[in-house]
């Protein structure tokens, strides 16, 4: 995770800029709400930097340094154009936060997001373009960045990884069979000296190993059941949400389009780990019943 807002330098810059915003006198209601949005986002970045670092990784990569440098460099008069640009960048971070978090935004953040949605035309040209990009194209670009990340790439190559794992399992089983043959040979040799050796300890060792494998098997089975619920729950939730809003589906269409990307990502990652656990479960069972 890239750290931007949690550094001491960024915290100092955020605090100074928030103080500067407090000293501005807005000329109309638009400027008042715009300045409130900037102060709300900047203040939250200062107070909860870890949350913003974790949930806004994409925009931190794209505009993070530019954003902090812009706040640090605004020593002169803050014109409407400059404030609109800063507001548009705050909105991009806020919108990614909204897309990344599982729960809904707090009421004040949701009100700030709706303010930008409803007043796009009042922003200066450059800021307006940034806002329109964030609303129209940024969710798709974020999904594309996630889809091409190393984690998702490993899902695409799962068959190759599975084949390697199967080969490793076969090699391990062959090695185990060889070792079992050696153990049987050793056991046969030791049986000639039955009066000199006690095999109770050997039996207890294998018995304890079997107990550990059974516990491992049961633990994996519990996680398989948990992941089954995790995989199905987002899909059921989406369908239930659509069912509850059939009468006004057009009004919630944008929300559905935005929520589908984190839902698909969660299901895909859960399926990947489900298949890994299932492979381990089968491996443990084969060890118990060979």
Secondary structure by P-SEA (a helix, b strand, c coil): cccccccaaaaaaaaaaaaaaaacccccaaaaaaaaaaaaaaaaaaacaaaaaaacaaaaaccaaaaaaaaaaccccccaaaaaaaaaaaaaaaaaaaacccccccaaaaaaaaaaaaccccccaaaaaaaaaaaccaaaaaaaaaaacaaaaaaaaaaaaaaaaaaaaaaaaaaaaaaaaaaaaaaaaaccccccccaaaaaaaaaaaaaaaaaaaaaaaaaaaaaaaaaaaaaaaaaaaaaacccccccaaaaaaaaaaaaaaaaaaaaaaaaaaaaaaaaaaaaacc
